């Protein structure tokens, strides 16, 4: 489980009693979607006939644009997660990354899950002896994609929840 028992108020929207603005919530969703899209080819190579993870990412972007309600985006998370079942590891983690990305509409803290699963997907796609190197490069690539407005929040969250995310964000 990647979500902590006690939720960080910085990752809870203002209307739900936290301090996260809608603008930053949207930035988290877009960043998570970018992370998931980066590794989505691993899923599509394994199962080109299953559109659920890609559709989930499209719906995540649609939610950010205000085109669909949160509940519709949230439902897409279940579909993307179901697509992961029975897949090889890289494909499975890519689909789970997509599920986490679209779930950001419901709970902003899922953004870190999208990133963590994407790092795991990249590591699993690597050849023997390259897993740790590619996972580190993926983590850095993700950090390079962070919008300045949420950079400190995400980096702090990575430190706080790294132990829940298989230590993919470094030591």
LUMVEXGU-206202 format. One record per atom (N, C-alpha, C): residue number from 1; atom name; x, y, z. Coordinates in Angstrom, 3 decimals, padded with zeros to 6 digits. Layout:
<recs>
REC  nulo  guba         X         Y         Z
REC   NUM    CA         X         Y         Z
...
</recs>
This chain:
<recs>
REC  nulo  guba         X         Y         Z
REC     1     N   000.842  -001.181   000.000
REC     1    CA   000.000   000.000   000.000
REC     1     C   000.882   001.236   000.000
REC     2     N   000.646   002.129  -000.932
REC     2    CA   001.486   003.307  -001.059
REC     2     C   000.936   004.525  -000.329
REC     3     N  -000.305   004.455   000.126
REC     3    CA  -000.873   005.581   000.856
REC     3     C  -000.615   005.399   002.350
REC     4     N  -000.198   006.472   003.017
REC     4    CA   000.068   006.357   004.454
REC     4     C  -001.233   006.287   005.245
REC     5     N  -001.141   005.782   006.452
REC     5    CA  -002.329   005.731   007.305
REC     5     C  -002.794   007.140   007.658
REC     6     N  -001.845   008.022   007.925
REC     6    CA  -002.164   009.411   008.229
REC     6     C  -001.857   010.253   007.003
REC     7     N  -002.882   010.913   006.473
REC     7    CA  -002.723   011.668   005.229
REC     7     C  -002.099   013.030   005.475
REC     8     N  -001.250   013.434   004.564
REC     8    CA  -000.580   014.722   004.602
REC     8     C  -001.575   015.798   004.146
REC     9     N  -001.858   016.806   004.971
REC     9    CA  -002.838   017.832   004.582
REC     9     C  -002.423   018.610   003.329
REC    10     N  -001.133   018.594   003.011
REC    10    CA  -000.680   019.277   001.799
REC    10     C  -001.155   018.562   000.542
REC    11     N  -001.588   017.302   000.695
REC    11    CA  -002.080   016.511  -000.433
REC    11     C  -003.591   016.287  -000.363
REC    12     N  -004.243   017.098   000.423
REC    12    CA  -005.701   017.080   000.542
REC    12     C  -006.188   018.446   000.082
REC    13     N  -007.188   018.458  -000.769
REC    13    CA  -007.675   019.731  -001.294
REC    13     C  -008.273   020.599  -000.182
REC    14     N  -008.260   021.878  -000.416
REC    14    CA  -008.780   022.849   000.546
REC    14     C  -010.230   022.527   000.897
REC    15     N  -011.050   022.174  -000.097
REC    15    CA  -012.462   021.910   000.181
REC    15     C  -012.666   020.676   001.048
REC    16     N  -011.646   019.829   001.159
REC    16    CA  -011.732   018.641   002.026
REC    16     C  -010.953   018.829   003.324
REC    17     N  -010.544   020.066   003.592
REC    17    CA  -009.879   020.361   004.859
REC    17     C  -008.363   020.408   004.808
REC    18     N  -007.776   020.248   003.645
REC    18    CA  -006.323   020.314   003.515
REC    18     C  -005.875   021.666   002.998
REC    19     N  -004.694   021.703   002.422
REC    19    CA  -004.143   022.969   001.931
REC    19     C  -003.849   022.948   000.435
REC    20     N  -004.164   021.861  -000.248
REC    20    CA  -003.867   021.723  -001.670
REC    20     C  -004.858   022.525  -002.519
REC    21     N  -004.337   023.415  -003.339
REC    21    CA  -005.206   024.185  -004.240
REC    21     C  -005.619   023.311  -005.423
REC    22     N  -006.690   023.704  -006.074
REC    22    CA  -007.126   022.981  -007.267
REC    22     C  -006.053   023.040  -008.348
REC    23     N  -005.398   024.177  -008.481
REC    23    CA  -004.354   024.314  -009.507
REC    23     C  -003.218   023.323  -009.266
REC    24     N  -002.789   023.198  -008.019
REC    24    CA  -001.710   022.246  -007.725
REC    24     C  -002.188   020.801  -007.826
REC    25     N  -003.446   020.554  -007.485
REC    25    CA  -004.022   019.216  -007.653
REC    25     C  -003.969   018.826  -009.132
REC    26     N  -004.317   019.749  -009.992
REC    26    CA  -004.264   019.493  -011.433
REC    26     C  -002.827   019.264  -011.900
REC    27     N  -001.887   020.033  -011.367
REC    27    CA  -000.477   019.829  -011.736
REC    27     C   000.009   018.442  -011.304
REC    28     N  -000.407   018.008  -010.121
REC    28    CA  -000.051   016.652  -009.668
REC    28     C  -000.613   015.599  -010.614
REC    29     N  -001.861   015.787  -011.031
REC    29    CA  -002.484   014.830  -011.952
REC    29     C  -001.758   014.807  -013.294
REC    30     N  -001.399   015.967  -013.796
REC    30    CA  -000.692   016.018  -015.085
REC    30     C   000.695   015.397  -014.980
REC    31     N   001.395   015.667  -013.889
REC    31    CA   002.724   015.071  -013.706
REC    31     C   002.616   013.547  -013.596
REC    32     N   001.658   013.065  -012.813
REC    32    CA   001.466   011.618  -012.669
REC    32     C   001.136   010.986  -014.012
REC    33     N   000.318   011.654  -014.786
REC    33    CA  -000.043   011.148  -016.114
REC    33     C   001.172   011.101  -017.027
REC    34     N   001.999   012.112  -016.971
REC    34    CA   003.230   012.129  -017.764
REC    34     C   004.128   010.963  -017.374
REC    35     N   004.258   010.702  -016.083
REC    35    CA   005.073   009.572  -015.608
REC    35     C   004.526   008.249  -016.158
REC    36     N   003.218   008.076  -016.077
REC    36    CA   002.602   006.833  -016.553
REC    36     C   002.709   006.688  -018.066
REC    37     N   002.521   007.780  -018.788
REC    37    CA   002.630   007.727  -020.256
REC    37     C   004.038   007.334  -020.702
REC    38     N   005.021   007.716  -019.917
REC    38    CA   006.409   007.425  -020.271
REC    38     C   006.692   005.926  -020.325
REC    39     N   005.988   005.160  -019.519
REC    39    CA   006.216   003.708  -019.478
REC    39     C   005.070   002.908  -020.096
REC    40     N   004.021   003.575  -020.531
REC    40    CA   002.881   002.880  -021.122
REC    40     C   003.256   001.962  -022.281
REC    41     N   004.251   002.291  -023.093
REC    41    CA   004.625   001.364  -024.169
REC    41     C   004.939  -000.057  -023.686
REC    42     N   005.396  -000.209  -022.450
REC    42    CA   005.673  -001.563  -021.954
REC    42     C   004.386  -002.365  -021.835
REC    43     N   003.307  -001.703  -021.445
REC    43    CA   002.022  -002.401  -021.410
REC    43     C   001.541  -002.690  -022.823
REC    44     N   001.611  -001.703  -023.681
REC    44    CA   001.062  -001.845  -025.027
REC    44     C   001.850  -002.849  -025.867
REC    45     N   003.114  -003.029  -025.578
REC    45    CA   003.878  -004.087  -026.258
REC    45     C   003.381  -005.470  -025.853
REC    46     N   002.991  -005.598  -024.611
REC    46    CA   002.532  -006.890  -024.097
REC    46     C   001.078  -007.180  -024.424
REC    47     N   000.277  -006.124  -024.579
REC    47    CA  -001.159  -006.323  -024.788
REC    47     C  -001.728  -005.148  -025.589
REC    48     N  -001.411  -005.106  -026.847
REC    48    CA  -001.817  -003.992  -027.712
REC    48     C  -003.331  -003.886  -027.873
REC    49     N  -004.053  -004.950  -027.596
REC    49    CA  -005.504  -004.947  -027.780
REC    49     C  -006.280  -004.404  -026.579
REC    50     N  -005.597  -004.074  -025.501
REC    50    CA  -006.288  -003.608  -024.296
REC    50     C  -006.069  -002.105  -024.139
REC    51     N  -007.096  -001.308  -024.387
REC    51    CA  -006.948   000.151  -024.338
REC    51     C  -007.142   000.767  -022.950
REC    52     N  -007.430  -000.034  -021.937
REC    52    CA  -007.828   000.528  -020.642
REC    52     C  -006.792   001.458  -019.996
REC    53     N  -005.509   001.092  -019.951
REC    53    CA  -004.558   002.040  -019.343
REC    53     C  -004.439   003.350  -020.127
REC    54     N  -004.397   003.289  -021.445
REC    54    CA  -004.311   004.521  -022.243
REC    54     C  -005.583   005.355  -022.062
REC    55     N  -006.729   004.695  -022.039
REC    55    CA  -007.986   005.420  -021.822
REC    55     C  -007.992   006.101  -020.451
REC    56     N  -007.444   005.417  -019.467
REC    56    CA  -007.376   006.006  -018.125
REC    56     C  -006.561   007.298  -018.152
REC    57     N  -005.459   007.294  -018.872
REC    57    CA  -004.622   008.492  -018.947
REC    57     C  -005.312   009.610  -019.725
REC    58     N  -006.050   009.239  -020.733
REC    58    CA  -006.828   010.242  -021.469
REC    58     C  -007.891   010.865  -020.557
REC    59     N  -008.501   010.036  -019.724
REC    59    CA  -009.515   010.539  -018.802
REC    59     C  -008.891   011.390  -017.694
REC    60     N  -007.673   011.061  -017.292
REC    60    CA  -006.982   011.899  -016.294
REC    60     C  -006.800   013.311  -016.843
REC    61     N  -006.380   013.409  -018.091
REC    61    CA  -006.208   014.731  -018.714
REC    61     C  -007.564   015.425  -018.902
REC    62     N  -008.577   014.648  -019.239
REC    62    CA  -009.917   015.222  -019.396
REC    62     C  -010.421   015.776  -018.061
REC    63     N  -010.131   015.082  -016.964
REC    63    CA  -010.525   015.572  -015.640
REC    63     C  -009.845   016.909  -015.341
REC    64     N  -008.565   016.994  -015.635
REC    64    CA  -007.836   018.244  -015.397
REC    64     C  -008.475   019.398  -016.187
REC    65     N  -008.906   019.118  -017.405
REC    65    CA  -009.539   020.149  -018.243
REC    65     C  -010.986   020.445  -017.823
REC    66     N  -011.507   019.698  -016.855
REC    66    CA  -012.873   019.921  -016.391
REC    66     C  -013.929   019.282  -017.274
REC    67     N  -013.534   018.344  -018.116
REC    67    CA  -014.455   017.724  -019.069
REC    67     C  -015.221   016.531  -018.495
REC    68     N  -014.702   015.959  -017.428
REC    68    CA  -015.383   014.822  -016.799
REC    68     C  -015.351   015.009  -015.285
REC    69     N  -016.302   014.404  -014.579
REC    69    CA  -016.288   014.504  -013.119
REC    69     C  -015.263   013.550  -012.502
REC    70     N  -014.912   013.852  -011.262
REC    70    CA  -013.942   013.033  -010.530
REC    70     C  -014.361   011.567  -010.502
REC    71     N  -015.632   011.285  -010.311
REC    71    CA  -016.083   009.888  -010.207
REC    71     C  -015.798   009.106  -011.478
REC    72     N  -015.939   009.727  -012.618
REC    72    CA  -015.645   009.036  -013.880
REC    72     C  -014.154   008.732  -013.999
REC    73     N  -013.331   009.694  -013.613
REC    73    CA  -011.884   009.462  -013.631
REC    73     C  -011.529   008.343  -012.660
REC    74     N  -012.112   008.385  -011.486
REC    74    CA  -011.825   007.379  -010.463
REC    74     C  -012.190   005.975  -010.942
REC    75     N  -013.293   005.830  -011.631
REC    75    CA  -013.698   004.525  -012.159
REC    75     C  -012.676   003.976  -013.156
REC    76     N  -012.049   004.864  -013.911
REC    76    CA  -011.043   004.430  -014.886
REC    76     C  -009.831   003.817  -014.198
REC    77     N  -009.587   004.200  -012.953
REC    77    CA  -008.466   003.614  -012.212
REC    77     C  -008.672   002.120  -012.018
REC    78     N  -009.882   001.729  -011.720
REC    78    CA  -010.174   000.306  -011.518
REC    78     C  -009.960  -000.479  -012.810
REC    79     N  -010.343   000.109  -013.929
REC    79    CA  -010.166  -000.557  -015.226
REC    79     C  -008.690  -000.718  -015.564
REC    80     N  -007.907   000.327  -015.352
REC    80    CA  -006.463   000.239  -015.633
REC    80     C  -005.802  -000.786  -014.721
REC    81     N  -006.195  -000.799  -013.454
REC    81    CA  -005.627  -001.780  -012.523
REC    81     C  -006.003  -003.203  -012.928
REC    82     N  -007.217  -003.396  -013.395
REC    82    CA  -007.648  -004.724  -013.843
REC    82     C  -006.847  -005.179  -015.056
REC    83     N  -006.458  -004.233  -015.897
REC    83    CA  -005.660  -004.580  -017.081
REC    83     C  -004.291  -005.136  -016.696
REC    84     N  -003.823  -004.828  -015.504
REC    84    CA  -002.510  -005.294  -015.047
REC    84     C  -002.488  -006.790  -014.731
REC    85     N  -003.640  -007.348  -014.432
REC    85    CA  -003.702  -008.753  -014.002
REC    85     C  -003.170  -009.694  -015.075
REC    86     N  -002.253  -010.556  -014.650
REC    86    CA  -001.716  -011.576  -015.528
REC    86     C  -000.660  -011.100  -016.511
REC    87     N  -000.289  -009.860  -016.434
REC    87    CA   000.696  -009.294  -017.366
REC    87     C   002.121  -009.524  -016.846
REC    88     N   003.095  -009.556  -017.772
REC    88    CA   004.500  -009.583  -017.334
REC    88     C   004.784  -008.346  -016.470
REC    89     N   005.807  -008.408  -015.651
REC    89    CA   006.043  -007.372  -014.643
REC    89     C   006.077  -005.952  -015.208
REC    90     N   006.827  -005.693  -016.247
REC    90    CA   006.923  -004.329  -016.783
REC    90     C   005.554  -003.835  -017.249
REC    91     N   004.808  -004.674  -017.918
REC    91    CA   003.474  -004.307  -018.385
REC    91     C   002.524  -004.104  -017.215
REC    92     N   002.604  -004.976  -016.234
REC    92    CA   001.749  -004.876  -015.049
REC    92     C   001.978  -003.546  -014.341
REC    93     N   003.237  -003.193  -014.103
REC    93    CA   003.526  -001.951  -013.385
REC    93     C   003.158  -000.724  -014.210
REC    94     N   003.270  -000.818  -015.527
REC    94    CA   002.864   000.300  -016.386
REC    94     C   001.358   000.527  -016.279
REC    95     N   000.584  -000.550  -016.285
REC    95    CA  -000.872  -000.417  -016.144
REC    95     C  -001.239   000.118  -014.758
REC    96     N  -000.553  -000.351  -013.737
REC    96    CA  -000.820   000.145  -012.382
REC    96     C  -000.446   001.624  -012.255
REC    97     N   000.599   002.035  -012.947
REC    97    CA   000.975   003.447  -012.963
REC    97     C  -000.157   004.284  -013.557
REC    98     N  -000.734   003.804  -014.646
REC    98    CA  -001.857   004.515  -015.266
REC    98     C  -003.047   004.574  -014.309
REC    99     N  -003.306   003.482  -013.614
REC    99    CA  -004.395   003.470  -012.646
REC    99     C  -004.185   004.476  -011.529
REC   100     N  -002.964   004.565  -011.042
REC   100    CA  -002.657   005.538  -009.999
REC   100     C  -002.777   006.965  -010.522
REC   101     N  -002.328   007.184  -011.760
REC   101    CA  -002.372   008.539  -012.330
REC   101     C  -003.801   009.062  -012.422
REC   102     N  -004.706   008.257  -012.909
REC   102    CA  -006.093   008.718  -013.042
REC   102     C  -006.770   008.803  -011.675
REC   103     N  -006.297   008.038  -010.712
REC   103    CA  -006.854   008.093  -009.356
REC   103     C  -006.481   009.380  -008.626
REC   104     N  -005.538   010.135  -009.149
REC   104    CA  -005.179   011.419  -008.548
REC   104     C  -006.394   012.344  -008.502
REC   105     N  -007.296   012.194  -009.442
REC   105    CA  -008.524   013.004  -009.430
REC   105     C  -009.282   012.811  -008.124
REC   106     N  -009.225   011.617  -007.586
REC   106    CA  -009.928   011.276  -006.343
REC   106     C  -009.092   011.601  -005.111
REC   107     N  -007.824   011.188  -005.126
REC   107    CA  -006.912   011.400  -004.001
REC   107     C  -005.558   011.828  -004.570
REC   108     N  -005.178   013.050  -004.295
REC   108    CA  -003.952   013.615  -004.874
REC   108     C  -002.704   012.793  -004.548
REC   109     N  -002.685   012.143  -003.412
REC   109    CA  -001.507   011.372  -003.001
REC   109     C  -001.205   010.207  -003.932
REC   110     N  -002.134   009.842  -004.800
REC   110    CA  -001.877   008.773  -005.765
REC   110     C  -000.823   009.178  -006.797
REC   111     N  -000.515   010.453  -006.898
REC   111    CA   000.513   010.895  -007.856
REC   111     C   001.829   010.184  -007.599
REC   112     N   002.185   010.033  -006.335
REC   112    CA   003.443   009.360  -006.020
REC   112     C   003.386   007.885  -006.411
REC   113     N   002.216   007.280  -006.314
REC   113    CA   002.054   005.894  -006.736
REC   113     C   002.273   005.729  -008.224
REC   114     N   001.762   006.673  -009.010
REC   114    CA   001.981   006.617  -010.458
REC   114     C   003.465   006.658  -010.770
REC   115     N   004.178   007.535  -010.085
REC   115    CA   005.625   007.657  -010.302
REC   115     C   006.354   006.389  -009.865
REC   116     N   005.999   005.863  -008.707
REC   116    CA   006.672   004.665  -008.181
REC   116     C   006.452   003.460  -009.092
REC   117     N   005.219   003.259  -009.521
REC   117    CA   004.954   002.136  -010.422
REC   117     C   005.657   002.319  -011.765
REC   118     N   005.764   003.546  -012.234
REC   118    CA   006.477   003.790  -013.491
REC   118     C   007.960   003.441  -013.343
REC   119     N   008.539   003.786  -012.212
REC   119    CA   009.942   003.427  -011.962
REC   119     C   010.094   001.915  -011.923
REC   120     N   009.164   001.249  -011.281
REC   120    CA   009.217  -000.220  -011.234
REC   120     C   009.057  -000.819  -012.631
REC   121     N   008.179  -000.242  -013.445
REC   121    CA   008.000  -000.731  -014.819
REC   121     C   009.306  -000.613  -015.593
REC   122     N   009.942   000.523  -015.495
REC   122    CA   011.192   000.726  -016.217
REC   122     C   012.267  -000.242  -015.725
REC   123     N   012.345  -000.430  -014.432
REC   123    CA   013.323  -001.378  -013.882
REC   123     C   013.075  -002.791  -014.369
REC   124     N   011.816  -003.208  -014.409
REC   124    CA   011.478  -004.563  -014.865
REC   124     C   011.712  -004.742  -016.359
REC   125     N   011.642  -003.666  -017.113
REC   125    CA   011.859  -003.746  -018.558
REC   125     C   013.348  -003.835  -018.900
REC   126     N   014.178  -003.515  -017.939
REC   126    CA   015.628  -003.489  -018.162
REC   126     C   016.200  -004.897  -018.286
REC   127     N   017.310  -004.972  -018.949
REC   127    CA   018.026  -006.231  -019.052
REC   127     C   018.776  -006.530  -017.765
REC   128     N   019.338  -007.712  -017.700
REC   128    CA   020.104  -008.136  -016.530
REC   128     C   021.228  -007.128  -016.272
REC   129     N   021.356  -006.707  -015.036
REC   129    CA   022.405  -005.780  -014.653
REC   129     C   022.089  -004.315  -014.909
REC   130     N   020.958  -004.012  -015.555
REC   130    CA   020.608  -002.623  -015.858
REC   130     C   019.439  -002.111  -015.013
REC   131     N   018.814  -002.985  -014.260
REC   131    CA   017.585  -002.644  -013.545
REC   131     C   017.743  -001.404  -012.666
REC   132     N   018.732  -001.404  -011.789
REC   132    CA   018.906  -000.281  -010.869
REC   132     C   019.261   000.994  -011.609
REC   133     N   020.100   000.886  -012.633
REC   133    CA   020.510   002.062  -013.389
REC   133     C   019.320   002.690  -014.119
REC   134     N   018.517   001.873  -014.787
REC   134    CA   017.354   002.411  -015.508
REC   134     C   016.302   002.955  -014.552
REC   135     N   016.144   002.306  -013.418
REC   135    CA   015.186   002.813  -012.431
REC   135     C   015.638   004.173  -011.911
REC   136     N   016.926   004.335  -011.630
REC   136    CA   017.449   005.634  -011.179
REC   136     C   017.259   006.702  -012.253
REC   137     N   017.522   006.337  -013.498
REC   137    CA   017.349   007.291  -014.601
REC   137     C   015.890   007.686  -014.760
REC   138     N   014.986   006.726  -014.587
REC   138    CA   013.555   007.032  -014.669
REC   138     C   013.146   007.989  -013.555
REC   139     N   013.640   007.749  -012.365
REC   139    CA   013.334   008.630  -011.242
REC   139     C   013.820   010.052  -011.542
REC   140     N   015.021   010.177  -012.058
REC   140    CA   015.543   011.507  -012.384
REC   140     C   014.740   012.145  -013.516
REC   141     N   014.382   011.345  -014.516
REC   141    CA   013.566   011.865  -015.617
REC   141     C   012.260   012.442  -015.066
REC   142     N   011.630   011.703  -014.160
REC   142    CA   010.384   012.168  -013.554
REC   142     C   010.584   013.485  -012.818
REC   143     N   011.651   013.562  -012.054
REC   143    CA   011.927   014.791  -011.302
REC   143     C   012.144   015.965  -012.252
REC   144     N   012.745   015.694  -013.389
REC   144    CA   012.957   016.752  -014.380
REC   144     C   011.645   017.249  -014.975
REC   145     N   010.599   016.448  -014.898
REC   145    CA   009.288   016.826  -015.444
REC   145     C   008.434   017.606  -014.450
REC   146     N   008.857   017.673  -013.210
REC   146    CA   008.048   018.312  -012.173
REC   146     C   007.880   019.809  -012.413
REC   147     N   006.653   020.290  -012.425
REC   147    CA   006.436   021.738  -012.477
REC   147     C   006.980   022.377  -011.194
REC   148     N   007.542   023.532  -011.316
REC   148    CA   008.146   024.225  -010.169
REC   148     C   007.162   024.399  -009.016
REC   149     N   005.903   024.651  -009.326
REC   149    CA   004.900   024.918  -008.290
REC   149     C   004.690   023.739  -007.337
REC   150     N   004.948   022.520  -007.792
REC   150    CA   004.733   021.338  -006.938
REC   150     C   006.019   020.579  -006.655
REC   151     N   007.124   021.071  -007.148
REC   151    CA   008.405   020.354  -007.025
REC   151     C   008.756   020.034  -005.573
REC   152     N   008.766   021.025  -004.701
REC   152    CA   009.153   020.784  -003.310
REC   152     C   008.187   019.834  -002.621
REC   153     N   006.897   019.975  -002.900
REC   153    CA   005.894   019.089  -002.310
REC   153     C   006.155   017.637  -002.702
REC   154     N   006.376   017.389  -003.984
REC   154    CA   006.590   016.019  -004.461
REC   154     C   007.904   015.453  -003.918
REC   155     N   008.963   016.229  -003.955
REC   155    CA   010.248   015.725  -003.462
REC   155     C   010.186   015.416  -001.970
REC   156     N   009.487   016.252  -001.206
REC   156    CA   009.315   015.976   000.214
REC   156     C   008.466   014.721   000.417
REC   157     N   007.416   014.578  -000.378
REC   157    CA   006.562   013.392  -000.282
REC   157     C   007.352   012.131  -000.626
REC   158     N   008.235   012.225  -001.608
REC   158    CA   009.074   011.075  -001.954
REC   158     C   009.931   010.647  -000.766
REC   159     N   010.490   011.609  -000.060
REC   159    CA   011.295   011.279   001.121
REC   159     C   010.443   010.622   002.195
REC   160     N   009.259   011.195   002.431
REC   160    CA   008.389   010.692   003.499
REC   160     C   007.820   009.308   003.204
REC   161     N   007.490   009.044   001.938
REC   161    CA   006.817   007.778   001.609
REC   161     C   007.683   006.801   000.833
REC   162     N   008.962   007.070   000.725
REC   162    CA   009.844   006.179  -000.022
REC   162     C   009.761   004.746   000.504
REC   163     N   009.677   004.592   001.808
REC   163    CA   009.600   003.253   002.391
REC   163     C   008.317   002.526   001.995
REC   164     N   007.251   003.265   001.710
REC   164    CA   005.999   002.650   001.264
REC   164     C   006.018   002.344  -000.234
REC   165     N   006.969   002.936  -000.932
REC   165    CA   007.054   002.822  -002.398
REC   165     C   008.290   002.024  -002.812
REC   166     N   008.618   001.006  -002.064
REC   166    CA   009.691   000.072  -002.403
REC   166     C   011.044   000.746  -002.556
REC   167     N   011.230   001.891  -001.925
REC   167    CA   012.488   002.634  -001.942
REC   167     C   012.941   002.996  -003.357
REC   168     N   011.989   003.206  -004.264
REC   168    CA   012.337   003.505  -005.657
REC   168     C   012.857   004.924  -005.847
REC   169     N   012.667   005.793  -004.843
REC   169    CA   013.091   007.183  -004.976
REC   169     C   014.486   007.429  -004.420
REC   170     N   015.210   006.381  -004.151
REC   170    CA   016.583   006.508  -003.658
REC   170     C   016.681   006.151  -002.186
REC   171     N   017.904   006.180  -001.702
REC   171    CA   018.160   005.787  -000.304
REC   171     C   017.829   006.864   000.684
</recs>
